[in-house]
Structures are given as structure tokens and as C-alpha cells.
């Protein structure tokens, strides 16, 4: 399987305030996101992380990468330090990628695009960065954890979410504080 996620911000306490993530503290936040990732992703799966993986304050990226299931690919985000980009544990690291899944051409970047390659031929732009606050264009999806239940998701889940919730791809239940 191939999964997508973004904006995990491991170890970055700003996300608890700014994004109102429903965790009592960063320890609970990070533990929950690790558990959700590993419940979802198997050892032989691929995960495309579309940026803002971990805060330098959280420790070496390698320590976290080895705890997460799957083959991991990083699309660099604005908060990814060079130590994250050069960490062992990534299968690939780049600012932009194009990926084909079945008949779908996916355009991957940390940032949402106004236009993108083969947009007129129904390609799909997957992005992070906006934490669910940006109104998407057709065939454009925010794959950040704030939007998609704090876990990596498949393309099928992303496309289904838009059909179920046409004004937003948001799958997250109402915010509640938890000490997970």
C-alpha cells in the first residue's frame, strides 16, 4: 500500500496551541501519532510524508524514523531542518515528486499549488502546510494529520473523504483533549 501524510510536527509544542490538536502535551501527541502510524502502515508499505516531520528539539530524526513502519519518503517542508533531510531512514528526499497510482497522476509538494502539472488532464495535487485551513481546489487535497485523523491515509481514503464531505476533506472528530 501507499500512504500519504504531512505536518506531523513531532516534538513541536506550537501545534498544540496553534492547531488545537487534542492532546494534553507533546509526549501524548507524539506517542499517539506514532501509534496511529504503526496501526495503519505495515513494514512493506510506502509512506510519502509531505513535510514538517519533526522539530529539532525532539531529538535526532533517525531515532523516530526507525520507530515508524514502512518505507518513508520525505517531501521537504518549510520546518524540516537539514538534519531531518539528511537523516538515515528515508528512502528518498526531495522538494517535489510526481507519482502515478493506477490511472491517477499525483503531484506531491509540501505547498498547495494554484496550478500544477497536467491539471487539465485530471492530475491530483496532494499537499500539506495549510493544516486544513485552505479551501481546496478541485482535485487538490491537504494530507496533513490535522485533516485526516492524525494518521497516514491511502489515495482511496483521500478521494472518498472529499465525496463524503464535499466542502472539506476533514475526517477528524470534534477536538477533545486526550492524554493518549
Rosetta blueprint (number, residue, H / E / L):
1 X L
2 X E
3 X E
4 X E
5 X E
6 X E
7 X L
8 X L
9 X L
10 X E
11 X L
12 X L
13 X L
14 X H
15 X H
16 X H
17 X H
18 X H
19 X L
20 X L
21 X L
22 X L
23 X E
24 X L
25 X L
26 X H
27 X H
28 X H
29 X H
30 X H
31 X H
32 X H
33 X H
34 X H
35 X H
36 X H
37 X H
38 X H
39 X H
40 X H
41 X L
42 X L
43 X L
44 X L
45 X L
46 X E
47 X E
48 X E
49 X E
50 X L
51 X L
52 X L
53 X L
54 X E
55 X L
56 X H
57 X H
58 X H
59 X L
60 X L
61 X H
62 X H
63 X H
64 X H
65 X H
66 X L
67 X L
68 X L
69 X L
70 X L
71 X E
72 X E
73 X E
74 X E
75 X E
76 X L
77 X L
78 X L
79 X L
80 X L
81 X L
82 X H
83 X H
84 X H
85 X H
86 X L
87 X L
88 X L
89 X L
90 X E
91 X E
92 X E
93 X E
94 X E
95 X L
96 X E
97 X E
98 X E
99 X E
100 X E
101 X E
102 X L
103 X L
104 X E
105 X E
106 X E
107 X E
108 X E
109 X E
110 X L
111 X L
112 X L
113 X L
114 X L
115 X L
116 X L
117 X L
118 X L
119 X H
120 X H
121 X H
122 X L
123 X L
124 X E
125 X E
126 X E
127 X E
128 X L
129 X L
130 X L
131 X L
132 X L
133 X L
134 X L
135 X L
136 X L
137 X L
138 X L
139 X L
140 X E
141 X E
142 X E
143 X L
144 X E
145 X L
146 X L
147 X L
148 X L
149 X L
150 X L
151 X L
152 X L
153 X E
154 X L
155 X H
156 X H
157 X H
158 X H
159 X H
160 X H
161 X H
162 X H
163 X H
164 X H
165 X L
166 X L
167 X L
168 X L
169 X L
170 X L
171 X L
172 X L
173 X L
174 X L
175 X L
176 X L
177 X L
178 X E
179 X L
180 X L
